């Protein structure tokens, strides 16, 4: 069972967290953990002394024991931010060894590295350079190139347009007056939403600042009439963290987003969208991997986009969506997007969640 994920809970009764419960979430939620924390006062007999830096913490996830222990080994010293022994070159080697496979893609990797190495700049710079040495110098440019490759694969069947039409139909059926596009990219759906006068408030969120700039340019945001501009806003953010800006929308869309998340991070995405934001309707599209054999230019066994972390079959998507709907009090229906092949289904699959 060493490679089998198990339903595990780690409980640390007295953990110093310099930065409070927020930093606990920033470190553990992107790895897929449910985080519970109880803050302790300095002395219960003297409440006027205030709160301490100590918490009782519970971390819960279905994960292999090895990965759980590895995460604790690296991140507990990061939370403490104070190692009580000499930090030298061997600590760099330990960090890179135990961070293999997860630290490179963690959104807080710089904070983790700097705290783990007690802010020793030479060691931190070396660790970060070795950790991200294979990454492109311009991640936004690389992302644009990869997206272009995916669009070229899907262009013969005009899949992008079919996807937009299917999502717009679902949005219209939801009757929403306030709509947010999560992972809005370059704003293609936002342009369509602006055409619908009954939609009073529109928001687009993306982790990429460059994508938001392109979206703004495509919608001619600078010269947009004032009344039109009042209806829409763009902002940068991550779907890994609870964000108050996501609340209050009746419908949320996530078009071709989830497959870009590492599987352990899906749990964080689920809580951010379905537990905290809680829109009445959530519309999610993702590739149907079974259909990939129909793309003549896509080599066998490859994903449509080099940044995809997975591409699901219809059964895998329906199983995930059904479990999420049940857990958070939604129902879900499934719709094909694009022409339906008798053997492999449609090229894109869509789930419409209703609360």
N, C-alpha and C positions, 0 to 999 in steps of 0.2 A: 504493500500500500504506500510505499515511499513516494511514488509519483502521483498519487491520487489526491485530489483536493478533498479536504475534510471540513465539516462545519466547526470551526475553531473559535474560541474566545480567549484572548489574552487579557489578564487583569493585573495591573500594576498598582499597588495600593498607595505608594507615595512617590510620585514622579514629579521632579522639578520641571516646569514648563516656562521657560523665560520667553514671554510673548503671549502667554495665556492660552486659552482653549482655541483661539483662532489659528495659532500656529500648529496645534495638534491636527486640526482639520486640513490645513494646507499641506502637511507632510503625509498624512495617512489616507485621506479621502481619494486622492488621485490614484492610489494603489488599490482602491476598491473596498476599503474598510468602512464599516459603520462605526462611528466614534462616539463614545459616551464619556463625559468627564464631570467629576464632582470636585469643586474648588474647596480648599480647606483654609480656614482662618489661621492666623498665627497662634492664637490661643483662644479656645472657646470660652474660657473664663473671663477673657478681656476682649470683648468684641470691638472695643474702640481702637485696638491695635491694628485692625484691618486684616486684609487677606494676605496669605502667604503665596509663594511661587509654586506650592505643591498641589497636585491633583491626584485623585484616584481615577484611573483611566481604564476603560474597557474597549478593546478593539475586536470586532467580530467580522469574520469573512469565511467563505468557503475557499480554502487555500491549502497548499501542501505545507506540512510542518516545517520543512526546510526553508521555504520562502518566508513564512511567518517569522522564524527565528532570525533569518538574515535581515529582514526589515527592522526588527527590534534591535539587533546588534549595531546597525548603522545609525538608526534614528534616535534611540534613547540618548546617546551622547550629544546629538544635535539639539535635542530639546533642552538638555542641561546647559549646553553651550559652555561647559567648563570641564575639561578633562584634567584629572588630578595626577597627571604624570607627564613626562617629557614627550612632546610630539615631534617626531622626526620623519625621515624618509620612509621608514617601515610603515608609518600610519597611512601614507599615500598608497602604498602597495595593498594594505589591508582594505582600504576604502574601495579601490578599483576592483579588487577581487570579489568583495562581498556585494558591490554595486553592479556587478556584471548582469546584463539582461534587463535592468529596470531603471538604474540611476540616470543613464544617458537621456532617456525620454521623460524623466520626471520634470514637471514644470518649475519645481523649486530646486533644481539641481545645484545652482550656484550658491544658494543659501545653505544647502546641505553640505556642500564641499567646504565652504568657508567656516562654518561652525564646527564641523567635524575636525578640521585642521586648526582650530583655534585662531582663525583669522591670520595665519602666517601666510603672507602674500606669495612668497616664492613657492611654497608647497601647494597653495590653492591654485595658482596659475598653472603649475605643472600638471596637477590632477585634472583640471578642466581642459587643458590642451590635449591631454591623452584621452580624456573621456569623449571629447567631441571632435577629435582629430579628423574623422572621416566625413564630417558634415560639410555641406556646401557652404561657401563663403557668403552667398546670398540666398537664404532659405526662401524668401518670397519669390525670387526669380525661378528657383528650382521648382517651387510649387506651381507656378504658372506654366512652366514647361510640361510638368507631369499632367496637369489638368488638360492642357492642349492635346496631349497624347490620348487621354481618355475620350475627349470629345471627337477626335479623329476616328477612333474605333467605333463610336456609337453614331457618327454622322450619317452613314448610309441609311439608317432607319429613322432619322430625325428624332432620336430618343429624347434629347433635351427638351425639345418643344412639346413632345407628347407628355413628358413628365410635368412640365409647367401647367399644361392644360388640365391634367388629372388633379394636380394639387389645387389649382384655382377652383375647379368644380367642387372639391371637398370643402374648401374654405367657404364658398358661396352657400353650400348646403348647411354649413354650421351656423349660418346667420350671424356671424361675429361682427361687431363694430370695432373691436380692438384686436389686432393681429400682430404677432411678433414672429420673425423668421430667424431661427437659431442657426448660426453658421451660414449667414446670408451670402457669403462670398462676394461676388462682384455685382450683386443687386438685381439679378434677372427677375426673380420673383417679386421683389419690391416694386419694380416698374409696372408689373401687371396689377399688383394690389392698388397702386395709386390710381389706376383707371377706374376702380370700383368706388363710386361716390358714396355708397352706403357704408364703406369702411372709414370710420372717423379718425382712428389712431393706428399708425403703422410704425413698427420698430424693426431694425435690423441689427443683429449682434454677430460679431465674428472675432476670432482670436487674432486675425491678421490685420494689422493697421494698413498695410498696402492694399488689401482687398477692399477695405472700407473706403480708401481714397478713390479706387477705381469705381466703386459703386456710386460715390458722390459725383464723380465726373460723368458717368453714364446717365445719371438722372438729371444732370445740369443743375445741381443743387444750388449753386451760387446765384443762378439767374431764375430760379423757380419762383413763381408768384407767391407772395406772403401767405395767402390762405392755404395754398398747397403745401408750403414748407412747414406750416404749423401742424400738419397731419403726420409728419414723418420725422424720425430721429434715428441716427446711427450711433452705435457705441461699441467700444472694444471690450471684450470679456471672454471668460473661459467657462465652458459647460461643466467644469470639474468642481466649481464652488458655488455655494448658495449665494444668490445675488438678488437683492431687493428690487432691482430694476426689471427683473423678469416677471414680477407679480402683477396682477391686475389685467392681464390679457385674456380674452375669451378663447382665442385659438392660437396655438403655437405650431409652427412647421419646422421640420428638420429634414431637409432634402439632401440625400446622399451625404450624411454626416456621420452616422454611427459607425460605419465601416472604417473611418479614419481614427477611431479610438482603440487603444490597446484593450483587449478583452477585460483585463482587471479593472479598467477605468469605467466600464459600462455601468457598474453599480453606482458610482458617483454621478454619472449622467442621469441615471434613473431617479435618484433622490432629488437632484437639482430641478428636474423638469416636473416629475409626477408628484413628489412629496412637498416641495417648497413652492414652486411657481403655481402649480395646480390649475392650469387652464381647463376650461370645460372640454375642449377638443385638442388633441395632439395628432398631427399628421406626420408620419415618418415614411420616407422612401429609402430603399437600399437596393443594390444590385441583386439579381437572382443569379447565383453562380452556375446553376444548371444551364442557363442560356448561353454561357460563354462559348460553348462549342459551336455556336452559330455565327460567331464573329470570325470572318476569314482571316483578318489581319492580327488576331490575338493568338500568340503561341499557346499551345496546350499547357495547361497547368498554371498559367500566369494570371495575375489579377489585372483588371482593367486599368488600374491606377497604381503606380509604384508606391504610393503612400497608404494604400489600403492595408489595414491590419488583418482583415478577414473579408470574405464574401460568402454569404450564407445561401444555402438551399432554401426552397420554400418551407420545408418542414422545420429547418433550424430557426428561420425568422418567426414562423407562426408559434413555435414552442416558446421562444424568448418573449415575444409580444404577449402571448397568453398569460405567462407567468407574471410579467410586469403588470398587466391589467388587473389580474386577480389580487396582487399584493397591494396595489395602491387605489383600489376601488373604481376601476374603469372597466368598460367593455371594449372589445376591439373587433373590427371587421377588416377583411383583407380584400384588396382590389388589385387586379393586374394592370400594369402600365405598359402600353405598346401591344403589338399583335401577339396573340397567344399561340404558341407552338404546341401541337398536340402532345409532343414528347417532353419538352423541357419547360413549358410554360412561357410567361412573358419575360422580356428583358429586365424590367424593373418591377419590384414588388412594393406595395404600399399598405401600411396599416393605419387605420383611422380609429383613434382611441376616444371614447366618450365617457365623461365622468358623471 
